[in-house]
Amino acid sequence: MLARLITVFILYAAAIAGATATERVPALQDQYGNHGELNDFSGKAVLVIVASTRKMVWIGRWEEAIRAELPGLVSLRVADVSDQPPPSYMDVANILRKKAPKDVSVLIDMQNLWAKNYDLDTSEPCLMLLDPDHNVIAKFRGRPKGDLVDEVMNALRDYFPATTQS
């Protein structure tokens, strides 16, 4: 009986943790002033790419490395503003509007909420694979090259369809 009660408690605690995982970070604004958040992808697996504003070029390079093989990739891109003193939201937005492709939204995290709440060191780009319930499946850190690209691709293939060879 005690073992069953402990099991129920563990399952309940896991359910609560999973339910609050999507609420760890509130909606943020992108470089165009649009709001976005993880809950926008409810029921979908998501690749979250978080990079410091100094490493934003790597977000695009990661997507290039992945999208050719996995065009169905669902991704959320976040600019972690950890500079001291921090620039203004408008300064970051202006840079992103110039450097990011027009159809690519990058959420601006002025309070480092993604990095803090998911324990990410954004001195290098960070990638997190979240399942459809937005539980963290895998975390990766680094630039898109070599074995790291292979590891990321292997993890993503379980959640996103690959292109078919004709």
Z-matrix of the N, CA and C atoms (Angstrom, degrees):
N
C 1 1.449
C 2 1.531 1 110.25
N 3 1.342 2 115.96 1 -44.63
C 4 1.460 3 120.20 2 179.72
C 5 1.535 4 110.17 3 -63.64
N 6 1.333 5 116.91 4 -40.77
C 7 1.472 6 120.43 5 179.10
C 8 1.524 7 110.14 6 -62.51
N 9 1.328 8 117.56 7 -40.35
C 10 1.464 9 121.51 8 179.24
C 11 1.522 10 110.15 9 -65.53
N 12 1.324 11 117.79 10 -41.50
C 13 1.456 12 122.37 11 178.45
C 14 1.524 13 110.85 12 -63.40
N 15 1.320 14 116.91 13 -41.52
C 16 1.469 15 120.94 14 177.96
C 17 1.531 16 109.79 15 -64.13
N 18 1.341 17 116.65 16 -42.09
C 19 1.465 18 120.23 17 178.97
C 20 1.519 19 111.09 18 -62.07
N 21 1.310 20 117.51 19 -44.27
C 22 1.471 21 121.72 20 178.37
C 23 1.526 22 110.10 21 -61.93
N 24 1.319 23 117.16 22 -42.60
C 25 1.462 24 120.72 23 179.21
C 26 1.524 25 110.83 24 -62.39
N 27 1.342 26 117.23 25 -43.05
C 28 1.471 27 121.07 26 179.51
C 29 1.520 28 110.19 27 -63.23
N 30 1.334 29 116.98 28 -44.50
C 31 1.467 30 119.82 29 178.54
C 32 1.520 31 111.37 30 -63.67
N 33 1.324 32 117.20 31 -39.81
C 34 1.460 33 121.55 32 177.93
C 35 1.529 34 110.50 33 -63.74
N 36 1.331 35 116.88 34 -44.39
C 37 1.467 36 120.83 35 179.11
C 38 1.525 37 110.40 36 -63.16
N 39 1.328 38 117.01 37 -39.67
C 40 1.462 39 120.23 38 178.27
C 41 1.524 40 110.88 39 -65.65
N 42 1.319 41 116.86 40 -39.14
C 43 1.468 42 120.36 41 178.61
C 44 1.518 43 111.06 42 -64.64
N 45 1.319 44 116.80 43 -41.20
C 46 1.467 45 120.31 44 178.37
C 47 1.521 46 109.63 45 -64.89
N 48 1.313 47 117.56 46 -44.47
C 49 1.474 48 120.98 47 -179.85
C 50 1.517 49 110.07 48 -61.10
N 51 1.322 50 117.32 49 -42.79
C 52 1.461 51 120.71 50 178.74
C 53 1.510 52 112.03 51 -66.55
N 54 1.327 53 117.18 52 -37.63
C 55 1.455 54 120.32 53 -179.03
C 56 1.517 55 111.44 54 -66.93
N 57 1.312 56 117.63 55 -32.01
C 58 1.458 57 119.25 56 -177.44
C 59 1.517 58 112.51 57 -92.63
N 60 1.329 59 117.98 58 -6.64
C 61 1.459 60 119.94 59 -177.89
C 62 1.516 61 111.74 60 -60.10
N 63 1.335 62 118.23 61 -38.64
C 64 1.456 63 120.45 62 -179.09
C 65 1.513 64 111.97 63 -76.45
N 66 1.312 65 117.27 64 -10.67
C 67 1.457 66 120.42 65 -179.93
C 68 1.524 67 111.99 66 -99.18
N 69 1.319 68 117.99 67 7.86
C 70 1.453 69 121.07 68 -178.58
C 71 1.521 70 112.15 69 -65.42
N 72 1.332 71 116.65 70 -31.37
C 73 1.458 72 120.90 71 -177.19
C 74 1.520 73 108.44 72 -129.63
N 75 1.326 74 117.43 73 124.28
C 76 1.466 75 119.86 74 178.91
C 77 1.532 76 110.92 75 -72.56
N 78 1.313 77 115.86 76 174.99
C 79 1.464 78 121.10 77 177.29
C 80 1.525 79 109.58 78 -59.67
N 81 1.321 80 115.02 79 142.50
C 82 1.461 81 122.15 80 177.68
C 83 1.520 82 107.95 81 -123.52
N 84 1.318 83 116.67 82 163.25
C 85 1.458 84 121.02 83 176.40
C 86 1.522 85 110.13 84 -95.82
N 87 1.334 86 115.05 85 144.98
C 88 1.453 87 118.76 86 173.92
C 89 1.528 88 109.77 87 -91.94
N 90 1.318 89 116.91 88 -172.50
C 91 1.458 90 121.50 89 -175.48
C 92 1.526 91 112.78 90 -69.00
N 93 1.341 92 118.01 91 -11.67
C 94 1.459 93 121.70 92 178.49
C 95 1.526 94 112.84 93 -104.03
N 96 1.336 95 116.46 94 3.37
C 97 1.461 96 120.78 95 179.96
C 98 1.513 97 114.10 96 87.99
N 99 1.336 98 117.94 97 2.92
C 100 1.463 99 122.09 98 178.02
C 101 1.521 100 109.25 99 -82.03
N 102 1.321 101 115.45 100 144.22
C 103 1.460 102 120.09 101 178.36
C 104 1.521 103 110.08 102 -89.02
N 105 1.316 104 115.40 103 144.64
C 106 1.449 105 121.39 104 176.97
C 107 1.513 106 110.15 105 -149.89
N 108 1.322 107 114.86 106 155.66
C 109 1.461 108 120.19 107 179.50
C 110 1.514 109 109.91 108 -160.75
N 111 1.300 110 115.47 109 168.12
C 112 1.451 111 121.40 110 -179.88
C 113 1.528 112 111.42 111 -59.09
N 114 1.308 113 117.93 112 -36.28
C 115 1.464 114 120.97 113 -179.28
C 116 1.528 115 112.99 114 -63.51
N 117 1.330 116 118.04 115 -13.99
C 118 1.464 117 120.99 116 174.79
C 119 1.527 118 110.74 117 -64.48
N 120 1.325 119 116.86 118 -18.27
C 121 1.456 120 122.71 119 -177.55
C 122 1.526 121 110.90 120 -111.58
N 123 1.304 122 116.62 121 35.04
C 124 1.458 123 122.43 122 -177.82
C 125 1.533 124 110.93 123 -54.06
N 126 1.327 125 115.51 124 129.35
C 127 1.456 126 121.53 125 178.06
C 128 1.518 127 114.66 126 78.81
N 129 1.333 128 117.49 127 6.57
C 130 1.465 129 120.94 128 -179.56
C 131 1.525 130 110.22 129 -119.91
N 132 1.315 131 115.00 130 144.25
C 133 1.460 132 119.34 131 169.90
C 134 1.523 133 107.04 132 -68.73
N 135 1.331 134 116.09 133 146.78
C 136 1.463 135 121.05 134 -175.89
C 137 1.520 136 109.60 135 -140.09
N 138 1.323 137 115.39 136 139.29
C 139 1.451 138 120.81 137 168.35
C 140 1.522 139 106.34 138 -99.68
N 141 1.330 140 116.29 139 117.00
C 142 1.464 141 121.21 140 178.04
C 143 1.527 142 107.03 141 -99.35
N 144 1.327 143 115.59 142 126.48
C 145 1.462 144 120.82 143 177.87
C 146 1.522 145 106.85 144 -113.83
N 147 1.322 146 116.17 145 117.77
C 148 1.461 147 122.29 146 -179.27
C 149 1.521 148 107.58 147 -117.79
N 150 1.329 149 115.32 148 125.79
C 151 1.461 150 119.62 149 178.78
C 152 1.519 151 108.83 150 -140.79
N 153 1.309 152 115.41 151 149.31
C 154 1.462 153 118.59 152 176.14
C 155 1.519 154 108.43 153 -65.88
N 156 1.317 155 116.54 154 159.11
C 157 1.457 156 120.04 155 -179.76
C 158 1.523 157 110.91 156 -59.94
N 159 1.321 158 117.18 157 -25.91
C 160 1.478 159 120.60 158 178.29
C 161 1.522 160 112.52 159 -76.95
N 162 1.318 161 117.69 160 -14.87
C 163 1.467 162 121.82 161 -176.88
C 164 1.527 163 112.05 162 -116.83
N 165 1.332 164 117.74 163 21.98
C 166 1.458 165 121.05 164 -174.84
C 167 1.522 166 113.62 165 -61.33
N 168 1.307 167 118.04 166 -29.46
C 169 1.463 168 120.87 167 179.98
C 170 1.527 169 110.81 168 -56.75
N 171 1.325 170 117.20 169 -28.54
C 172 1.461 171 120.46 170 -176.58
C 173 1.517 172 112.82 171 -73.28
N 174 1.332 173 117.82 172 -22.61
C 175 1.465 174 119.24 173 175.87
C 176 1.526 175 108.86 174 -60.98
N 177 1.325 176 116.68 175 -48.45
C 178 1.458 177 120.55 176 179.45
C 179 1.518 178 112.33 177 -63.98
N 180 1.300 179 116.99 178 -38.47
C 181 1.466 180 119.76 179 -179.30
C 182 1.531 181 111.36 180 -68.49
N 183 1.334 182 116.80 181 -36.93
C 184 1.460 183 119.46 182 175.89
C 185 1.527 184 109.88 183 -63.76
N 186 1.323 185 116.13 184 -45.84
C 187 1.471 186 118.49 185 -178.64
C 188 1.527 187 110.56 186 -63.16
N 189 1.317 188 118.31 187 -39.78
C 190 1.468 189 121.30 188 177.08
C 191 1.521 190 110.88 189 -60.60
N 192 1.323 191 116.61 190 -41.77
C 193 1.464 192 121.19 191 -178.27
C 194 1.528 193 111.83 192 -66.42
N 195 1.327 194 117.24 193 -26.08
C 196 1.461 195 121.12 194 -173.61
C 197 1.532 196 112.86 195 -101.22
N 198 1.316 197 117.63 196 -44.32
C 199 1.471 198 121.47 197 -170.26
C 200 1.524 199 115.33 198 -62.62
N 201 1.322 200 118.84 199 -29.40
C 202 1.459 201 119.87 200 179.72
C 203 1.529 202 110.91 201 -59.48
N 204 1.316 203 116.14 202 -38.08
C 205 1.468 204 120.40 203 -179.45
C 206 1.526 205 112.66 204 -93.32
N 207 1.328 206 117.04 205 -30.07
C 208 1.466 207 121.49 206 -177.16
C 209 1.531 208 110.12 207 -123.65
N 210 1.343 209 117.29 208 73.87
C 211 1.466 210 119.14 209 -176.51
C 212 1.535 211 113.46 210 -66.40
N 213 1.319 212 117.55 211 -17.68
C 214 1.464 213 121.04 212 178.85
C 215 1.520 214 113.52 213 -84.62
N 216 1.318 215 116.71 214 8.85
C 217 1.462 216 121.23 215 -178.79
C 218 1.525 217 111.18 216 -57.26
N 219 1.313 218 116.14 217 132.69
C 220 1.462 219 122.41 218 172.33
C 221 1.517 220 105.96 219 -106.42
N 222 1.332 221 116.03 220 120.25
C 223 1.460 222 118.09 221 -176.61
C 224 1.516 223 111.30 222 -132.01
N 225 1.310 224 113.67 223 151.88
C 226 1.457 225 123.29 224 175.67
C 227 1.521 226 105.63 225 -124.28
N 228 1.320 227 116.04 226 124.28
C 229 1.454 228 121.00 227 -176.27
C 230 1.518 229 109.56 228 -108.64
N 231 1.332 230 115.76 229 134.84
C 232 1.465 231 120.86 230 -175.81
C 233 1.526 232 109.53 231 -132.89
N 234 1.336 233 114.94 232 129.33
C 235 1.473 234 121.38 233 173.07
C 236 1.519 235 107.78 234 -94.70
N 237 1.319 236 116.02 235 115.71
C 238 1.464 237 122.01 236 179.32
C 239 1.530 238 107.97 237 -88.45
N 240 1.331 239 116.34 238 116.13
C 241 1.467 240 120.78 239 -178.05
C 242 1.522 241 108.06 240 -95.46
N 243 1.331 242 115.08 241 97.77
C 244 1.465 243 119.33 242 -178.06
C 245 1.518 244 111.97 243 -118.65
N 246 1.332 245 116.70 244 10.60
C 247 1.462 246 120.34 245 178.52
C 248 1.524 247 110.60 246 -65.36
N 249 1.306 248 115.50 247 148.24
C 250 1.467 249 120.94 248 176.13
C 251 1.511 250 109.03 249 -124.13
N 252 1.304 251 120.05 250 124.50
C 253 1.461 252 125.72 251 -8.43
C 254 1.526 253 109.79 252 -69.10
N 255 1.328 254 116.36 253 150.14
C 256 1.459 255 118.96 254 -177.15
C 257 1.529 256 111.42 255 -68.26
N 258 1.344 257 116.29 256 140.62
C 259 1.454 258 119.05 257 173.62
C 260 1.528 259 109.42 258 -72.08
N 261 1.304 260 116.88 259 169.89
C 262 1.459 261 119.86 260 177.10
C 263 1.525 262 109.54 261 -78.23
N 264 1.317 263 115.42 262 161.27
C 265 1.466 264 120.91 263 175.64
C 266 1.528 265 109.08 264 -55.48
N 267 1.328 266 117.92 265 -43.56
C 268 1.464 267 121.38 266 -177.53
C 269 1.523 268 111.48 267 -64.07
N 270 1.332 269 117.95 268 -37.89
C 271 1.468 270 120.34 269 177.38
C 272 1.532 271 110.47 270 -61.47
N 273 1.322 272 116.18 271 -45.63
C 274 1.467 273 120.76 272 -179.93
C 275 1.532 274 109.61 273 -66.34
N 276 1.324 275 117.14 274 -44.48
C 277 1.463 276 121.11 275 -179.97
C 278 1.529 277 110.97 276 -59.86
N 279 1.325 278 117.43 277 -42.31
C 280 1.466 279 120.67 278 179.53
C 281 1.524 280 111.54 279 -62.36
N 282 1.325 281 116.98 280 -42.19
C 283 1.467 282 120.81 281 178.35
C 284 1.532 283 110.19 282 -63.56
N 285 1.334 284 116.66 283 -45.20
C 286 1.465 285 120.04 284 -179.16
C 287 1.529 286 111.53 285 -65.02
N 288 1.337 287 117.64 286 -37.72
C 289 1.466 288 119.96 287 178.37
C 290 1.527 289 111.04 288 -63.72
N 291 1.311 290 117.03 289 -31.10
C 292 1.468 291 120.89 290 179.19
C 293 1.525 292 111.89 291 -80.48
N 294 1.327 293 117.60 292 -37.54
C 295 1.467 294 120.69 293 -170.38
C 296 1.530 295 114.27 294 -96.89
N 297 1.332 296 118.02 295 -32.13
C 298 1.464 297 120.34 296 -177.86
C 299 1.531 298 109.44 297 -86.85
N 300 1.336 299 117.60 298 145.50
C 301 1.468 300 118.79 299 174.16
C 302 1.533 301 110.33 300 -56.61
N 303 1.330 302 116.50 301 149.57
C 304 1.467 303 120.96 302 -173.89
C 305 1.524 304 113.54 303 -58.97
N 306 1.319 305 118.01 304 -30.89
C 307 1.465 306 120.23 305 -177.62
C 308 1.529 307 112.89 306 -91.20
N 309 1.333 308 117.36 307 9.36
C 310 1.460 309 121.38 308 -178.15
C 311 1.525 310 109.72 309 -109.08
N 312 1.312 311 115.08 310 114.33
C 313 1.465 312 121.94 311 178.60
C 314 1.527 313 109.13 312 -88.36
N 315 1.330 314 116.11 313 131.73
C 316 1.462 315 121.55 314 175.73
C 317 1.527 316 107.37 315 -124.77
N 318 1.313 317 116.86 316 116.33
C 319 1.460 318 120.72 317 178.37
C 320 1.519 319 109.76 318 -71.11
N 321 1.313 320 116.17 319 141.15
C 322 1.460 321 121.46 320 -177.35
C 323 1.522 322 108.83 321 -104.98
N 324 1.328 323 115.45 322 115.40
C 325 1.464 324 122.52 323 -177.19
C 326 1.528 325 109.40 324 -102.46
N 327 1.309 326 115.95 325 88.62
C 328 1.465 327 121.68 326 -176.57
C 329 1.531 328 112.50 327 -70.87
N 330 1.334 329 118.17 328 -19.54
C 331 1.468 330 121.80 329 -176.23
C 332 1.527 331 113.01 330 -109.31
N 333 1.317 332 117.09 331 9.80
C 334 1.469 333 121.62 332 178.89
C 335 1.525 334 113.03 333 57.66
N 336 1.320 335 117.30 334 33.77
C 337 1.457 336 120.34 335 -175.75
C 338 1.525 337 112.75 336 -66.45
N 339 1.338 338 117.09 337 -40.34
C 340 1.466 339 119.05 338 178.37
C 341 1.514 340 110.39 339 -63.16
N 342 1.332 341 116.27 340 -47.48
C 343 1.465 342 120.16 341 -178.60
C 344 1.529 343 111.03 342 -62.61
N 345 1.311 344 117.21 343 -43.58
C 346 1.470 345 120.85 344 -178.55
C 347 1.523 346 111.82 345 -69.36
N 348 1.324 347 116.90 346 -47.93
C 349 1.466 348 120.41 347 -173.30
C 350 1.523 349 113.96 348 -74.87
N 351 1.317 350 117.00 349 -22.05
C 352 1.466 351 120.34 350 178.94
C 353 1.524 352 112.11 351 -113.54
N 354 1.327 353 116.82 352 10.85
C 355 1.466 354 122.84 353 176.24
C 356 1.529 355 111.38 354 53.52
N 357 1.341 356 115.53 355 59.12
C 358 1.455 357 122.20 356 -178.57
C 359 1.522 358 110.94 357 -110.12
N 360 1.307 359 116.23 358 136.80
C 361 1.464 360 122.60 359 173.59
C 362 1.522 361 106.35 360 -99.29
N 363 1.329 362 116.98 361 102.24
C 364 1.455 363 120.82 362 -172.60
C 365 1.529 364 113.55 363 -88.14
N 366 1.334 365 117.37 364 18.28
C 367 1.465 366 118.44 365 172.64
C 368 1.534 367 109.66 366 -68.67
N 369 1.323 368 116.56 367 -17.14
C 370 1.461 369 124.57 368 168.95
C 371 1.530 370 105.84 369 -128.93
N 372 1.342 371 118.05 370 155.48
C 373 1.466 372 119.36 371 179.00
C 374 1.526 373 110.94 372 -59.05
N 375 1.320 374 116.34 373 141.18
C 376 1.466 375 122.52 374 179.01
C 377 1.525 376 109.02 375 -117.28
N 378 1.309 377 116.21 376 136.92
C 379 1.453 378 122.35 377 177.13
C 380 1.512 379 108.26 378 -122.71
N 381 1.324 380 115.71 379 136.12
C 382 1.466 381 121.12 380 175.96
C 383 1.519 382 108.35 381 -128.58
N 384 1.302 383 115.70 382 127.33
C 385 1.454 384 121.16 383 173.31
C 386 1.519 385 107.45 384 -93.33
N 387 1.335 386 115.63 385 122.25
C 388 1.460 387 121.46 386 178.17
C 389 1.519 388 108.59 387 -112.62
N 390 1.327 389 116.95 388 136.93
C 391 1.459 390 120.57 389 178.18
C 392 1.536 391 109.49 390 -75.29
N 393 1.346 392 118.60 391 176.98
C 394 1.473 393 120.11 392 -178.18
C 395 1.533 394 114.40 393 -59.09
N 396 1.334 395 118.09 394 -20.24
C 397 1.467 396 121.05 395 174.88
C 398 1.519 397 110.91 396 -92.26
N 399 1.319 398 116.64 397 4.22
C 400 1.461 399 125.78 398 178.22
C 401 1.522 400 114.02 399 65.99
N 402 1.322 401 114.74 400 31.08
C 403 1.460 402 120.27 401 169.24
C 404 1.521 403 107.79 402 -85.08
N 405 1.315 404 117.63 403 143.58
C 406 1.454 405 121.33 404 -179.96
C 407 1.530 406 108.87 405 -71.95
N 408 1.328 407 115.24 406 121.00
C 409 1.462 408 121.98 407 178.58
C 410 1.523 409 110.02 408 -94.39
N 411 1.335 410 115.46 409 -41.67
C 412 1.462 411 120.05 410 -177.70
C 413 1.519 412 109.67 411 -155.12
N 414 1.332 413 115.27 412 149.74
C 415 1.460 414 122.51 413 174.38
C 416 1.520 415 108.08 414 -125.24
N 417 1.325 416 114.66 415 141.95
C 418 1.453 417 121.29 416 177.54
C 419 1.525 418 107.90 417 -135.83
N 420 1.323 419 116.25 418 154.72
C 421 1.458 420 120.51 419 179.91
C 422 1.510 421 108.83 420 -145.23
N 423 1.326 422 116.62 421 128.50
C 424 1.452 423 120.85 422 176.95
C 425 1.509 424 112.37 423 140.26
N 426 1.320 425 114.11 424 -177.40
C 427 1.459 426 122.08 425 -179.63
C 428 1.522 427 109.92 426 -87.52
N 429 1.339 428 116.62 427 155.43
C 430 1.472 429 119.91 428 -176.10
C 431 1.519 430 113.02 429 -76.65
N 432 1.330 431 116.47 430 87.59
C 433 1.458 432 119.98 431 176.75
C 434 1.525 433 110.33 432 -153.23
N 435 1.332 434 114.39 433 152.82
C 436 1.453 435 122.87 434 171.48
C 437 1.513 436 116.46 435 53.40
N 438 1.331 437 113.60 436 -134.34
C 439 1.465 438 121.13 437 -175.12
C 440 1.523 439 112.71 438 -60.80
N 441 1.322 440 117.43 439 -32.15
C 442 1.466 441 119.57 440 -179.03
C 443 1.527 442 110.77 441 -64.19
N 444 1.317 443 118.17 442 -41.32
C 445 1.470 444 120.71 443 176.79
C 446 1.522 445 109.54 444 -61.11
N 447 1.323 446 117.37 445 -43.14
C 448 1.467 447 121.10 446 178.80
C 449 1.525 448 111.15 447 -60.80
N 450 1.327 449 117.25 448 -43.78
C 451 1.469 450 120.84 449 179.51
C 452 1.526 451 111.00 450 -62.52
N 453 1.322 452 116.63 451 -45.27
C 454 1.467 453 120.90 452 179.98
C 455 1.530 454 109.80 453 -62.77
N 456 1.331 455 116.95 454 -47.31
C 457 1.468 456 120.64 455 -178.94
C 458 1.526 457 111.02 456 -60.72
N 459 1.310 458 117.57 457 -42.00
C 460 1.471 459 120.38 458 179.20
C 461 1.514 460 111.28 459 -61.05
N 462 1.326 461 117.35 460 -40.60
C 463 1.462 462 120.39 461 178.89
C 464 1.530 463 111.23 462 -68.72
N 465 1.325 464 117.30 463 -39.82
C 466 1.467 465 121.45 464 -176.54
C 467 1.521 466 112.97 465 -70.38
N 468 1.310 467 117.58 466 -32.40
C 469 1.477 468 120.65 467 -175.75
C 470 1.522 469 113.06 468 -58.41
N 471 1.321 470 117.77 469 -26.82
C 472 1.471 471 120.03 470 178.35
C 473 1.524 472 112.16 471 -70.78
N 474 1.321 473 117.47 472 -17.18
C 475 1.467 474 121.17 473 -173.88
C 476 1.524 475 114.83 474 -118.48
N 477 1.335 476 117.57 475 -19.85
C 478 1.459 477 120.81 476 -176.99
C 479 1.522 478 109.96 477 -128.75
N 480 1.340 479 116.80 478 137.15
C 481 1.454 480 119.09 479 -178.41
C 482 1.520 481 112.50 480 -69.75
N 483 1.321 482 115.34 481 141.61
C 484 1.464 483 121.57 482 177.61
C 485 1.521 484 109.31 483 -90.52
N 486 1.320 485 116.90 484 158.88
C 487 1.456 486 120.59 485 174.96
C 488 1.515 487 107.42 486 -68.86
N 489 1.307 488 115.44 487 151.55
C 490 1.462 489 119.56 488 177.83
C 491 1.516 490 109.07 489 -100.77
N 492 1.290 491 115.71 490 141.14
C 493 1.462 492 121.26 491 178.19
C 494 1.517 493 108.59 492 -81.49
N 495 1.357 494 117.71 493 131.58
C 496 1.472 495 118.73 494 177.91
C 497 1.504 496 111.38 495 -105.78
